Amino acid sequence: MPLAEFNAYGDLPEGNHPASLDEVMARFGSGSLQRRAVTSRLREVHRLAVATGHLDRLLLFGSYVSDVNEPNDVDVILVMRNDFRSEDCPAESSVLFDHARANDELGGSVFWIRPDMLLGEPLEQFLAFWQTKRDGRRRGIVEIQP
């Protein structure tokens, strides 16, 4: 199923929109030079996350998955399996688990979580939080499927 069309605000409709990495790159990876550069960053974040062997889910939100012509970066939430420990991941992937370093070195705003870190909050409720924009409006997020 193709990704939904943008709403009147230039966002995907509220909800979790599943897509393959190829579908995401086809939909959001062309246009401006900046958009292509950010897509390259996403590809690298995805590669490093998969290399940990513990990635459960990868979600995208923000301007990259909108109609903004020149998104500043790619906003990513990595949901890692409960048995993941950042100190045990491959050295090259460790950049993902330091927010400031990921921003500086990869040009991405990377957040990560293990479900057992949520202290009883349902994972889906945590993820739904990222659908709310700063102005209070709701938008869709994209989940990259394996």
N, C-alpha and C positions, 0 to 999 in steps of 0.2 A: 504494500500500500504506500503510495507516495506521500511525502510530507505535506501537511495542510498548507493552504494559502495563508498569506499574512492577513491580519485584521486591519481595521482602519488606522491603527496606531503603528503599523509596520512590524508587529510582533506575530509570532505563531499564536493560535488560540490557546487558551489555558489548557493545561494537561501535559502528560508525558508522551512525547512523540518518538516512537522507536524508528531507527534507521540504521543501515549499515554505514561504515566509514565511507565507502564509495558513494553512497547516496548523499551523505552529508557534504562530501567534497564536490559532488556534481551540483548540488543545490546552492551551497554557500561559498564555494572555493574559487569562483571566477569573478570577473569584473575588474575592479580597481587593482592596481599594483599592491596596495596595502592589504586588500582582502586576500589576495593570493599569498602574500607573505604570512599573514595570520594563519592561513590554511596549512602552510608548511610547518608552522609552529605546532598546530594541532596534531599533525601527522607525527611529529617527534614526541609530543606528550603521550600520544596513544602508544607508540612503539615502546617508550620507556616504561609505561604502566604495564603493558602486556609482558615485558621482560621480567617483571617481578615474579610472575607465576602465581600471583595472589589477587589479581584484579577480578572483582565480581561485576561491577557496573561502572560505566563512564558516562557522565551526563554533561551536557553543554547548556549554558544559559547566557544571557546578556546580548550585547550588540552583534556578536558574530552570527547568532541564529536569528537575526532580524534583517530588515531591509536597509540597514545603515550601509552606505557605500564604502566607508572606510572605518571599520571597527578598530579600536585601539589594540585590542588583544583578544585572546580566547579565554573564556571563563569556564573552568572545568571543575567538576566534583568527581573524585575517585572514591568509589565504594570498594574497599578492600575486604577480603575475607577475614573472619575473626582470628584466624591463625597467623595473620600478617604481623610482622614486626619490622618497622622501618630500618632499624639498625642491622637487620639481617638481609636486606635487599641488595641486589647488585650495585656496586659503587656508582655506575653511571646513572642508575635510576634514583639514587638518593636525592637528587635535585628536586624531584617532585614533592618530597615530604618536608620541604622547607619553603614556606610560601614566598618569602622575600627573594630567596635564591632562584626559585622557579620564575618569578617575575623578571628578575635581572638577566638570567641566563637563557631562559626559554621564551620570554615575552608572553607568558601566560599567567593568569590568575588561577592557581591550582589550590583547591581545597580537598582534603581527604578525610575519610571517616571509616571506622570499622563499626558495624552495627552494635557490638558490645560496648562501645564508647558512649552510647546514647542514654544510658541510665534509665531505661524503661520507655523512652519516647519511641514510638513506632518509626521505623526507617522511612516509610512513605510520608509520614507527617513532617519529618525533617526535610525530605526532598521537596515537599510541596512548598516549604518556606521560600525556596529559591525561585518560585514562580511569581513572587511579589516584587514589583519594581519599587524603586525609591519613592515614587509618587503614589504608591498604594494600588496601582492597577495590576492586574494579573496577566501573566504571559505564559506561553508554553516553554517547555524545556525539551531538549532532544536527548534521547538515550541511544548511544551507539551500541548496536547489537553485534555480537561476535560473528 
